[in-house]
Amino acid sequence: MKRAVSIIFIFMILFSALSVSVYAKGIEIDKDFYDKAEQYARDCGIRGMPYDTCLGFTVEHKYEFYYVSSELVVFSIADEWDEAPTCMIKNYEFTGHAYHGNCDNGLTVYDGNNFYKISDAVDKGLVSLEFLAEVIPNTNKIDLQSYSEKFRPAVKTYVEENGIKVTDTDNVDSYIKIYYDSTRAVLFEINDNSNKEQKINVNYSFYTYTLTNKSFEPEDSDAGFFVYYYGKIYKLSEAVKKDIISPRTVVNNVPDEKMESKVLTKTQFNSLLENYIESINAQSRVKRYSSGVNKGEIMCEFFKHTDEIIAFQILSNYTWFCRQTIGNQTFFSGTKLSYANPCGYCIYKDGVIYSMSEAYDKKLINNSDLKKLLTKYDAAEQDREIIRSIITDYCQKLDISDFNPDDYNIVYMSDNDIIVIHGFLGCATHGDKVSEKFGDYFLTSSYDMFPYILGYYVIYPKENTMYNLHDAYIKKLSGVEELFAKGHIGHRYGDANGDKRFDIQDASAIQKYLAKIYEGFDDALLYGNFEYNGIYDFNIDGKININDATALQKYLAKR
């Protein structure tokens, strides 16, 4: 009965939509329109559900029409999810119907020839934001008050309350210099023309950076370097300690003439790393940069850094669940580096790299140090509060009530532009691994997660937006394809030994695998119910056979 009612309801919607073609002389909403709309929806990755319309053809998506004329149609494509997700375009929040694939949540403009997501239609001048806001229901205009409008009054108040002597109290720009403004946090320097030189150290990666201000009098004020955040002014050291701003952001934005670095050079550190992994026989498992200025170097994740000790993890390309107890702390890793140092945690001290357990046994660190040293810079470009806020908004828009905004790991960050996290926002089914294809790459997850099966999400802090990885990839959002190409996430089809490049060793590894005499770096990827399970599948045909080795050899011969 319900199905019959649904069919009648859909028939009525489509019939009313089809009838408008009588009035729309130029554009006809007919079978040809729906066929093209279906193709557009599939190209965008908007999932559909077949409906028998009794009109002699099948409509795979549901549609809602907002505006129909002889020159333009504004409508929404819906998927199988009964949701009303929103998208932001400049200062307007529009409510659509498509969750999967996104494409401005299915909100679409058709000009008789092409289909455009509404943001593209605005960019091309086909429609105005004001027009769309008028015809699309449940649209909100957002007051985007400039964050920096509050910044200068806050600095002026801080200077007055702390008795900092500046030449012109009322003219804030006369005594500050801004180095970084993310619209949420501002890194700046105050000069009081005292000609007194002060310095502050900032530890990041394997360097100690010394920042100098030659015009600041007050002692114990971090040499006049401050951070403004949510209406408050923090000394730089406080802001770093509270993860309001990262050391990386500081050193990347303060100019060289204000900064010098000492202690250990990158070349020295890389040499020590190479010697260490050779000593524990981990050369074949270590993860290396595949391109760019760091090509060939060992990939590490750095943790807290003091003037004497650098704590870090050497990243491995060997998928394995590891648990390691050191002192009264237990550490976990999804990859295995070696038997000597399974999780890959290390420290640098006095010119030597030690495994974390060695450092503990030698009493170079204690239980208290373990916890402090392994506190990540995981709020590198935005602090946890900002990420938590974006996740909360995202889940509320999807009407996910049972979620923990802190239940995720940060996979990748780049300056203040993009953050990749992994975790489940709703729930997870602890079953076989799952995977998804992204062009020439595929990505796996140990759990089948909700609301997105892989549990990977892309956050753009500047825009205050968040997407699941599938949607971000389909929309070709900035930086997403590079995540795969640069080895931050995913596996390249045919890269059988996992070294991020193609060579004869991969062809040999495929042949050995087929002969069942080779245990690959990621055999675990071949277990479970994979849609795309081919670390050995060079030709990406869904099968692993001798054709993959042959195709790879031909590819190498033509290079």
C-alpha positions in Angstrom: 0.0 0.0 0.0 2.8 2.4 1.0 4.6 1.7 -2.3 1.4 2.4 -4.3 0.9 5.7 -2.5 4.5 6.6 -3.1 4.2 5.8 -6.8 1.1 7.9 -7.1 2.7 10.8 -5.2 5.8 10.7 -7.4 3.6 10.5 -10.5 1.8 13.6 -9.3 5.0 15.5 -8.7 6.4 14.5 -12.1 3.2 15.1 -13.9 2.9 18.6 -12.5 6.5 19.2 -13.4 6.0 17.9 -16.9 3.0 20.1 -17.4 5.0 23.3 -16.9 6.6 22.7 -20.3 3.5 24.0 -21.8 4.3 27.4 -20.4 8.1 27.1 -20.8 8.4 27.4 -24.5 12.2 27.3 -24.6 12.9 24.6 -22.0 10.8 21.5 -21.9 10.8 19.3 -18.8 10.4 16.0 -20.5 12.1 12.6 -20.8 15.2 14.2 -22.4 15.4 16.6 -19.5 15.3 13.8 -16.9 17.8 11.7 -18.8 20.3 14.6 -18.9 19.5 15.4 -15.2 20.1 11.8 -14.3 23.5 11.8 -16.1 24.4 15.0 -14.2 23.4 13.5 -10.9 25.5 10.4 -11.6 28.5 12.5 -12.7 28.2 14.4 -9.4 28.1 11.2 -7.4 24.6 11.9 -6.0 23.1 8.5 -5.2 19.6 7.7 -6.4 16.8 5.2 -5.9 14.8 3.9 -8.8 11.2 4.8 -9.0 8.7 3.4 -11.5 6.8 6.5 -12.6 4.4 4.7 -14.8 5.3 7.1 -17.5 7.3 4.6 -19.6 10.7 5.6 -18.2 12.5 5.3 -14.9 13.5 8.3 -12.7 16.4 7.4 -10.4 16.3 10.6 -8.3 13.6 12.7 -6.9 13.3 16.3 -8.0 11.8 19.5 -6.6 11.3 22.5 -8.9 11.6 26.0 -7.5 11.6 28.1 -10.6 10.7 27.3 -14.2 10.8 29.7 -17.2 11.5 29.5 -20.9 15.1 30.2 -20.2 16.0 28.9 -16.8 15.1 26.1 -14.4 16.1 26.1 -10.7 15.5 22.8 -9.0 16.8 20.3 -6.4 18.0 16.7 -6.9 17.4 14.5 -3.9 19.0 11.2 -3.1 17.8 8.3 -0.9 18.6 10.1 2.3 15.7 11.8 3.9 17.8 14.8 4.9 17.9 18.6 4.3 21.6 19.4 4.2 22.8 23.0 3.8 25.5 24.7 1.8 27.1 28.1 2.1 27.6 30.4 -0.9 29.1 33.7 0.2 26.7 35.0 2.9 23.7 32.8 2.1 22.9 29.3 3.5 20.8 27.2 1.1 18.9 24.1 2.0 19.1 21.2 -0.5 18.2 17.5 -0.6 21.2 15.6 -1.7 23.8 14.4 0.8 25.8 11.9 -1.2 27.9 13.6 -3.9 26.9 17.0 -2.5 27.3 19.3 -5.6 25.8 22.1 -3.6 23.6 19.5 -2.0 21.8 18.9 -5.2 20.7 22.5 -5.8 20.9 22.9 -9.6 20.3 25.5 -12.4 19.6 24.4 -16.0 19.9 26.9 -18.8 18.5 24.6 -21.6 21.9 23.3 -22.5 23.9 22.6 -19.3 23.3 21.8 -15.7 25.2 23.8 -13.0 25.4 23.6 -9.3 24.1 26.9 -8.0 27.5 28.2 -6.9 28.8 27.8 -10.5 25.6 29.4 -11.9 26.2 32.5 -9.7 29.9 32.6 -10.7 28.9 32.5 -14.4 26.3 35.3 -14.0 23.3 33.0 -14.9 21.6 33.9 -11.6 22.2 36.2 -8.6 22.4 35.1 -5.0 19.5 37.3 -4.2 17.3 35.6 -6.8 18.2 32.1 -5.6 17.5 33.2 -2.0 14.1 34.3 -3.1 13.1 31.1 -5.0 14.8 28.4 -2.9 12.9 27.7 0.3 14.5 27.7 3.8 17.3 30.0 2.7 19.1 32.1 5.4 21.2 35.2 5.0 24.2 35.0 7.3 25.7 38.0 9.0 29.4 37.5 8.2 30.8 40.1 10.6 34.5 40.6 10.1 36.6 39.0 12.8 39.2 41.7 12.5 36.7 44.4 13.4 36.9 43.2 17.0 40.7 42.7 16.9 41.9 46.3 17.1 39.6 47.3 20.0 40.8 44.3 21.9 44.5 45.2 21.3 43.9 48.8 22.4 42.2 47.6 25.6 45.1 45.2 26.3 47.7 47.9 25.8 45.9 50.3 28.1 45.2 47.7 30.9 48.8 46.5 30.9 50.4 49.9 30.8 52.3 49.3 27.6 53.7 52.6 26.5 53.0 53.3 22.9 53.3 56.5 21.0 49.6 56.7 19.9 47.2 54.7 21.9 44.2 55.5 19.7 46.0 54.4 16.5 46.4 50.6 16.9 48.0 50.2 13.4 50.9 52.6 14.5 52.3 50.1 17.0 51.3 46.6 15.8 52.5 44.3 13.0 50.3 41.4 11.9 52.1 38.3 10.7 49.1 35.9 10.4 45.4 36.4 10.3 43.1 33.4 9.8 39.9 35.3 10.6 39.9 33.4 13.9 43.4 33.8 15.3 45.7 36.7 14.7 49.5 36.5 15.3 50.9 40.0 15.8 53.8 42.0 17.4 53.6 45.1 19.5 56.3 47.8 19.2 56.6 50.5 21.8 59.7 52.2 20.2 61.8 51.5 23.3 64.7 50.1 21.2 65.1 47.3 23.8 65.8 43.9 22.2 64.1 40.8 23.5 63.9 37.3 22.3 61.6 34.3 22.6 62.2 30.7 21.6 59.6 28.6 19.6 60.3 24.9 19.3 59.1 23.1 16.2 60.1 20.0 14.4 63.9 19.5 14.9 64.6 23.2 15.2 64.6 25.8 17.9 63.5 29.1 16.4 64.5 32.4 18.1 62.1 35.3 17.4 63.5 38.8 18.1 61.7 42.1 18.7 64.0 45.1 19.0 61.3 47.5 20.2 59.6 46.2 23.3 60.1 47.1 26.9 57.9 45.1 29.2 59.6 42.0 30.6 58.0 38.6 30.7 55.8 39.5 27.7 57.3 37.1 25.1 59.2 39.9 23.4 56.0 41.6 22.3 54.6 38.6 20.3 50.9 38.0 21.0 47.9 36.0 19.6 44.4 37.3 19.5 41.8 34.6 19.8 38.0 34.8 20.4 38.2 38.3 21.9 41.2 37.6 24.2 44.9 38.5 23.8 47.4 35.8 24.7 51.1 35.9 25.0 52.7 33.8 22.3 53.9 31.1 24.6 50.4 30.8 26.2 48.8 30.5 22.8 51.2 27.7 21.7 50.7 25.9 25.0 46.9 26.1 24.7 47.1 24.9 21.0 45.5 28.2 19.9 48.3 28.5 17.3 50.9 26.0 16.3 54.6 26.5 16.3 54.4 25.6 12.6 52.1 28.5 11.9 54.4 30.9 13.8 57.6 29.9 12.0 56.0 29.9 8.6 54.7 33.4 9.0 57.3 35.4 10.9 59.9 36.7 8.4 63.5 35.5 8.4 64.9 38.9 9.7 62.9 38.3 12.9 64.0 34.7 13.3 67.0 32.4 13.5 67.2 28.7 14.0 69.8 26.6 15.8 70.4 23.2 17.5 70.1 20.6 14.7 70.1 20.9 10.9 67.6 19.0 8.8 70.5 17.2 7.0 72.0 16.0 10.3 68.6 14.8 11.5 67.9 12.9 8.2 71.3 11.3 8.4 70.6 10.1 12.0 67.2 8.8 10.9 68.8 6.7 8.0 71.3 5.2 10.4 68.6 4.4 13.0 66.3 2.6 10.6 69.2 0.6 9.2 70.2 -0.4 12.7 66.7 -1.9 13.3 66.4 -3.3 9.8 63.4 -1.3 8.9 64.4 0.1 5.5 61.7 -1.8 3.5 58.9 -0.7 5.8 59.7 3.0 6.4 57.4 5.5 4.7 59.1 8.1 2.5 58.1 11.3 0.7 57.3 10.5 -3.0 57.7 13.9 -4.5 58.6 17.6 -3.8 61.5 19.0 -2.0 61.4 16.2 0.6 61.4 13.4 -2.0 63.1 10.3 -0.6 63.2 11.5 3.0 61.7 9.5 5.8 58.3 10.6 6.9 57.9 11.4 10.6 55.2 12.8 12.7 56.6 15.2 15.3 55.3 15.6 18.8 56.3 18.0 21.7 59.8 19.4 21.3 62.0 20.8 24.1 65.4 22.4 23.8 66.9 19.0 24.7 64.5 16.3 23.4 62.5 15.9 20.2 59.8 13.3 20.3 58.5 11.8 17.0 57.1 8.7 15.3 58.7 7.2 12.2 55.8 6.4 9.8 55.6 2.9 8.3 53.8 1.7 5.2 53.2 -1.8 6.7 49.6 -2.0 7.9 49.5 -3.8 11.2 47.8 -3.1 14.5 50.5 -2.6 17.2 50.3 -2.2 21.0 53.4 -1.2 23.0 53.6 -0.6 26.7 56.4 1.7 28.0 56.5 2.4 31.7 52.8 2.9 32.7 51.8 4.2 29.3 50.4 2.1 26.5 50.7 3.2 22.9 48.9 2.1 19.7 49.7 2.3 16.1 48.0 1.2 12.9 51.3 0.4 11.2 54.4 -1.7 12.3 57.9 -0.4 11.8 60.0 -3.3 13.2 60.3 -5.9 15.9 62.7 -3.6 17.8 60.4 -0.6 17.7 57.0 -1.8 16.6 55.1 1.5 16.9 58.0 3.7 15.6 58.1 6.1 18.6 61.5 7.7 19.0 63.3 10.6 20.7 66.3 12.6 19.7 68.6 13.5 22.6 72.3 14.6 22.8 73.0 13.7 19.1 71.4 10.2 19.2 68.1 8.8 18.1 66.6 6.2 20.6 63.4 4.2 20.5 61.1 5.5 23.1 61.5 2.3 25.1 65.3 2.5 25.0 65.1 6.1 26.2 62.9 5.0 29.1 65.2 2.0 30.0 68.2 4.3 30.0 66.3 6.8 32.3 66.6 9.6 29.7 62.8 10.0 30.1 60.3 9.1 32.8 56.6 8.2 33.0 55.7 11.9 33.3 57.8 12.7 30.2 56.1 10.0 28.2 52.7 11.7 28.5 54.1 15.2 27.9 56.4 14.3 25.0 53.7 12.5 23.0 51.2 15.3 23.1 50.7 15.9 19.4 50.7 19.2 17.6 47.3 17.9 16.4 45.8 21.3 16.4 48.5 22.5 14.1 46.7 25.2 12.1 43.4 25.4 14.0 42.8 24.5 17.6 40.6 21.7 18.8 37.8 24.0 19.7 37.4 25.2 16.1 37.5 21.6 14.7 35.0 20.5 17.3 32.7 23.4 16.3 32.9 22.5 12.6 32.2 18.8 13.3 29.3 19.7 15.6 27.7 21.9 13.0 28.2 19.2 10.3 26.5 16.5 12.4 23.7 18.7 13.4 22.9 19.5 9.8 22.8 15.8 9.1 20.6 15.3 12.2 23.1 12.9 13.8 22.4 13.2 17.6 24.7 10.4 18.9 28.2 11.6 18.1 31.4 12.7 20.0 33.1 15.7 18.3 36.5 14.6 19.8 36.3 11.0 18.5 38.7 11.3 15.6 42.3 11.4 14.6 43.9 14.1 12.5 45.4 12.4 9.4 46.8 15.4 7.6 47.1 19.2 7.9 48.4 21.9 5.5 49.0 25.4 6.8 45.5 26.8 7.5 43.9 25.5 4.4 42.9 21.9 4.8 42.5 19.3 7.6 41.8 15.6 7.1 40.4 13.6 10.0 39.4 10.0 10.4 36.8 8.7 12.8 33.1 7.8 13.1 30.7 10.6 13.8 27.6 8.4 14.3 28.4 4.7 14.6 30.7 2.0 13.2 30.1 -1.7 12.4 33.1 -3.8 13.5 33.3 -6.1 10.6 35.3 -6.7 7.4 37.4 -3.9 6.0 35.8 -1.6 3.4 37.4 0.4 0.6 36.6 3.0 -2.0 38.2 3.9 -5.4 39.5 7.4 -6.0 40.8 7.5 -9.6 44.1 5.6 -9.7 44.0 5.2 -5.9 42.0 3.4 -3.3 41.5 3.9 0.4 40.6 1.4 3.1 39.0 1.5 6.5 38.9 -1.2 9.2 35.2 -0.4 10.0 32.1 0.2 8.0 31.3 3.7 9.4 28.3 6.0 9.5 27.5 8.5 8.1 30.3 8.0 5.6 31.5 4.4 5.1 35.3 5.1 5.3 35.1 7.7 8.1 37.5 10.2 6.3 36.4 13.8 6.3 38.0 17.0 4.8 37.7 20.3 6.7 38.4 23.7 5.3 38.8 25.9 8.5 38.9 29.2 6.6 35.4 28.5 5.1 34.2 26.7 8.2 33.1 23.8 6.0 33.4 20.1 6.2 32.8 17.3 3.7 33.2 13.5 3.7 36.1 12.4 1.5 33.8 11.0 -1.2 32.0 14.3 -1.7 35.2 16.4 -1.5 36.8 14.2 -4.2 33.7 14.3 -6.5 33.5 18.0 -6.1 37.3 18.3 -6.9 37.8 20.5 -3.9 41.2 22.1 -3.5 44.0 19.9 -2.2 42.0 16.6 -2.2 43.6 14.9 -5.2 47.0 15.9 -3.8 46.3 14.0 -0.6 46.4 10.8 -2.7 49.2 11.9 -5.1 51.5 12.9 -2.3 50.9 9.7 -0.3 49.1 11.3 2.7 46.2 8.9 2.3 45.3 5.9 0.1 47.2 3.3 -2.0 48.1 3.5 -5.6 46.9 0.6 -7.7 49.9 -1.5 -8.7 52.3 -0.1 -6.2 52.9 -3.6 -4.8 55.8 -2.8 -2.5 54.3 0.4 -1.3 57.2 2.7 -2.0 55.0 5.3 -3.8 56.6 4.7 -7.2 56.5 2.2 -10.1 59.5 0.1 -10.9 60.5 -3.5 -11.8 60.3 -4.4 -8.1 56.5 -3.9 -8.3 56.2 -6.2 -11.3 58.3 -8.8 -9.5 56.2 -8.5 -6.4 53.0 -9.1 -8.4 54.5 -12.2 -9.9 55.6 -13.5 -6.5 52.2 -12.9 -5.1 50.5 -14.8 -7.8 53.0 -17.7 -7.2 52.1 -17.5 -3.5 55.7 -17.0 -2.5 55.5 -13.3 -1.6 54.1 -11.7 1.5 53.5 -8.1 0.4 53.8 -5.0 2.5 50.0 -4.8 2.8 48.6 -8.2 2.4 45.9 -7.2 4.9 44.4 -5.1 2.1 43.5 -8.3 0.2 41.4 -9.7 3.0 37.7 -8.9 3.6 34.9 -7.8 1.4 36.6 -5.2 -0.7 35.0 -3.5 -3.7 38.4 -2.5 -4.8 41.1 -4.6 -3.2 44.0 -4.3 -5.7 47.3 -3.2 -4.2 48.6 -5.6 -7.0 45.9 -4.5 -9.5 48.0 -2.3 -11.8 45.5 -2.2 -14.7 42.6 -1.6 -12.3 40.3 -4.1 -13.9 39.2 -5.6 -10.6 41.2 -8.8 -11.1 44.7 -9.7 -9.9 46.5 -11.8 -12.5 49.5 -12.0 -14.7 48.1 -9.2 -16.9 48.9 -6.7 -14.1 52.6 -7.6 -14.1 52.7 -7.6 -18.0 50.9 -4.2 -18.1 53.3 -2.7 -15.6 56.4 -4.1 -17.5 55.0 -2.5 -20.7 54.5 0.8 -18.9 58.0 0.8 -17.6 59.4 0.0 -21.0 57.8 3.0 -22.5 59.0 5.5 -19.9 
